[in-house]
């Protein structure tokens, strides 16, 4: 097929949505599909002139639009295409389907242009924007945001969602045409063999010193202070426990001032990121706003002892006490107690780490990409998608 994939975020930006989009684009090309990637323009060095094919012949073509910086998020931009720009581009490219990965101004423009041309549209629900309103002092806007998201996704023949619980929640809110599409694990990049004692030494950790790590955006909705509080409380029984935070974002400087004993590693990429994961021992993730949580799977692939809440990726992949540990969603005392209990039984860590790695190996990206391609092929045929009916049943 010829697929136009429209997204507000894509590498070199580092976040779960950007990395997932890149995985899907690469996977679709490997399956023989051709992709028009529409995204905001960044710096001249990182951008591609509009319409210029990238490596791989005509399998991937990038069309970049004018972008403005997202407040409080350095490096992220919102795409603002000129009126009619996407309509002209789609008309020239003749896609079988337009897939909209983000619901911002660029995604809205793509939806409008595709519908005007009669091109089928699919989408992905990547982010719980309605839940973020309270985190950024705009709780009053939550209902309005949900109304917009419901309207947006109901204009699409298909919306893929990474978690079954979220499908049920969205369906209760009136969102239609929902299909489950999980994520995969890159076990070649993220693996225990990347463990580095040299890096641990930079953290002030000897070979036997336990190290906990958080990886993700340094943003209000990620609930990082709760993870750091869990670490601080656990130090009363395990004084040597180190804490590392990997990632950047609007609250990083504030956290650095509040938690001077925590090592803030900033943004890390590719093998360097994988080395940071593998060089830790425990992964503590207290976010309550994930649609999935790619970092949980990356931590499992890295062979870490994972502690997170019982929802999204945690519920999908972790069997409590076997390959990781779970706390009831929103139960802070249970999260605190969970970390303390883990630290009291280091003799069991190796079995947990091996089971975590095995779990990740059972969920390759190839399976997810094949299902994604199937769903898009069905969405490209008007009228074939029906709400919440599994693909296998069609």
N, C-alpha and C positions, 0 to 999 in steps of 0.2 A: 504494500500500500504506500501511498504518498501521505504522510502524516505531518501536520503542522503542530508542533508542541510549543505552547506559549507559557512562559514563566517569568515571574518577577525576580527570581534568584537562581543563580547557576554558578558553578566554579568559574573563576578562582574564589568566589565567596565560599565560606565554610559554615555550613549549617545542614541539618538533616534533610531539609527540602531540596537544597541545591545538590547535595551529593546523591540523593535518590533520583532526581531528575537526570543527572549525568549517567547513572547506572542504567536507567531505563532507555535513554537515548542510545547509548552504546550497545545495549542488548538488542534493541529493535533493529539497528543497523546490521548486527551480526546475523539476525534472522532474515535479512534480505530486504527490509523495508527502507524507504528513503524518508529523510526527516528534514523539515524546515524548522529550525530552532529560532524562536522569536524571544528576545530578551532585552533588558535595558543596556545601553552603552555605558561602558566604564572609561577608564583612561585610554588614550590612544594606543599605548603599548599592549593593553590587555584586550583590545577590541578588534573586531573584524569588520571591514567595510560591508555595508548592507548588500546582501545577495551574494557574497563571495563564498564559494565552496571551501570547506576545510579539507584536511588530508583525508583521503578515501574517495577521491573523485566526486561524483555528484550525490553520494549517499547522504551527506550532511551539508546543508546550506544554512548559514546564520544570517538572520536579519535583525539588526539592532535598532532600537528606537531611543529617542532622547529620554534620559533618566534624571531624576532629582534625588538628592540624598534623603534617606529616611531619618527623621529626627531621632537623635540619641543612638543611632546605629551606624557607626563609621563603616564605610565600604559597601553598605547596602543601598540600593536605589529603587525608586518606584518608576516604572515605565510610563511615559506620557506620549503616546503616539499622536501625530497630527490627525485631524479628522479625515477619514477615508484612506489613510495610509495602509492600514492592514487590509482593508477591503481590496485595494489595488494589488497588494502583495499576494493575497490569497487567490485573487482572480488570475494572476499570472502563474502561480504555482499549481493551481488546480488540485488541492489536497482532497483525498477521499474522506478525511476526517480532521477536525481541529480539536486537539486535546489541550484544555486549559488547566494548568497546574496550580495557579494562584488566582485569588478572587479580587485582586487590586485593580487599579485603573487600567493597566495593560490587559489583564484578563477580561475585564468588562468590555473593553474595546474589541477584543478578539471575539468574544461571544456575540456582540452586536453585529460585527462584520460578517461572521460566519452565518448567522441566521438570516441576514439580508441576502446573502448569496445562495442560501438553501443548502449549505454544507452541514452535515451532522456534527454535533459537538459533544465531547465527553469531558469529564473533569475529575479532579482528585480533591478530596477533603484532607489537606495536610495539617491544618493548624486550627486549634480551638480559639479563634479570634474573639468569639463572644465571651470566653472565660477571661481573656486578657484585659478586658475593659476595667475590671476592678483593680487589677495589678497596676494600672497606669492612671488611677484616680478618676475613672470615667464609668463607674458602675451603672450610672443612669443610662448609659448607651447600650447596655447588654441586650435588651430586648430588640432595639433597633438593629443592632449588628446581626442578631440571629434571624431577624426578618429578611435582611438583605441576603444572608447566606442561603436561607431557604429559597428565596426567589431565584438567586443565581443558579444554584444546583438543579432546581426544578426545570430550568430552561434546557438542561442537558439530557441527552439520551441515556447517559450513564455517569455515575459518580463512584469512583473507587475509594474505599475506606480501609485503613490498615488494621482495624480492630473490630471484633464482633460486638463488644459492648458499646462501642461508639456508633455502630450501625443501628443498634437498638435505640440508643439515645436520639440520634438524628431522625430516625423514623417516627419516634414519638413527637418530635418537633415538627413533623410534616414534610421532611425531606424525602424525595422519592428516587427510584431508579438506583438504589444502592447495591454495590457489589463488594465483597471482601477481596482485598488484595494486600497480602502481607508484605514483608520485606525479606531480604536475604542476608547472609553473613559472608563477608570476604575473609575466608580463613587463610588465604595466602598472605594478605597484608597484615591482618591482626592475628598474632600467634605468640605463644609463650616463649619461643626461641629468640624473640627480640629483646628479652630481658637484659638490661645493662647495669652492671654494678657501678660503672663509672658515673652513670646518670644518678643512681641512688646515692652515691657519695656526694654529688652536688646538692642533693636534698638533705644531707646530713644523716643518711641512713646506712648502717652497716648491713652485711648480708643477712643478719638475723633480725634486723629492726623491722617491725611491721609498718607498712605504709598504706594509707587509705588515699583514694583519689576520686575526684569529681571531674568529669569531662562534659563540656557543653557550653552554651552561651552564658555569659555573665549577665543575666537579665533577671528582672524582678520575678517573672513567672516561673523561673526555675527553682525557686525556694532554696537557694544555696545556703542562706544563714541557718536553715534547719539542719542541713548536712554538717555544717561546721559546728553547730551546737552539739550534735550527736558525737562528733569527734572530741570536742572539748570535755564532755561528760565522761566519755570512755577513758580519757586519760587519767581519771582518778584511780582506775584499776589497772591501767596499762600506760604508765607515764612516758614510755618510749615511742608511743604511736605518733607517726608523722602524718601530715595532711598536705596533699598537693591538689591545686585547682588548675585545670587546663582549659583555656578558652578566654574569650574577650567579650566585652559588651558594656552597656551603659552603667552597670553597678560595680564594675571591677575595682575602680579606684577607691570607692567607698568601702568595699570589703577589705581591700589591702590595708586601709587605715584601721579598720575595726579588728582585724585578725592578723597582727604582725608576725605571729609564729607560723602562719600558713605559708607554704611556698606557692606563689602564683606564677605559673609557667607561661601565661599568655597563650596566643594562638599557635597551634602546632599543626603540621601538615604531613600527610602521607606516611612514610616510614618513621619520621620523627615522632608523629602522633602515635603510631603503633608501638614505638619503643617506650613512650611514656606510659601507655596502658600496661604493657607487659612488665615494666619495671616496678609496678606497684603490687600490692597483695590483695587489697580489698577495694571494691568499688561501691561507693555510697551515693545513691541517687534519690533525692527527696522530692523531685518535681511532682506536682499533682495535676499538671495541665497538658500532658502528652497525648497526642493522637496515637503515637506508637512508642517512640523512644529508641532510635537507632543505636544510641550509645550503650544501651543495655546489651544488645546483641554483640556489639564490638567488644565489650568487656568480657562477655562469655567466651567469645572466640579467642581472646587474649589469655584465657585461663585464670581469670580473677574470681575471688569469692565475692559474689554480688549480693548487695542488700538494697532492695527497692520496694516500692509499694505494689500491692497486689492488684494491678490493672495494666492495660495496654501490653507492652512487650513483656513486662514482668509476669503477668498472668499467662500469656501465651507460651513462654519459653521456660519459666522457672518452676521446678518442683521443690517445694520448700524442704530444706534439709538434705536434698539429694544433689542438686546442681547449683544451688544458690539459696537465698533466704528472702522471704516476703513479710511485709507488715501490712495490716489492713489499711486501705486507702485513707489518709488523713489522720491516722492514729499515731501521733507524735511519740507518746510514751512507749508504744510498741516498737517504733523505729529505734529509739534510744536503747531499749532493752535488747533489741535484736543485735545491735552492734556490740554491746557489752558481752552478750552470750557468745557471739562469734569469737571474740578475743579470748574468752576463757577456755576455748577448745581448739588451739592451733594444731593439735595432732590430727584433726579431721580435715584440715584445709586441702591437703593434697588430693584426697578422693573427690572433694567438691570441685577443685580446679579441673581435674581430668574429666569429670562428668559435664562440667560447663563447656569445655572444649568440644566434647563429643556432640553435645546438643547443637552447637553452632554449625558443626560440620554436616549435620543432617538437614540444614536449611540453606542450600546454595541459592545464589541470586538467579541462576539459570531457570529454576522452577518458577520463581516469581515473574520473571520476564516473559516466559512462555505463556503464562496465564494472562498477563497484561496484554500481550499481542492478541490472544484469543478474544478477550473482552473488547478490544478496540475493533476487531474485525466484525463482531456482532453489532457494536454500536454504529458502525458505518452503514449498516443496513436498516433504514428507518422502520420503526414499528416492531423490531424483534426483541427489544429490551422490555422486560416487565419487572415491576418492583419486587426486589428481594427474592427473586427466583434464582437459585444457584445455576451457574452456567451448565453444570453437568446434567441438569434436569431438562435442558432445552433441546 
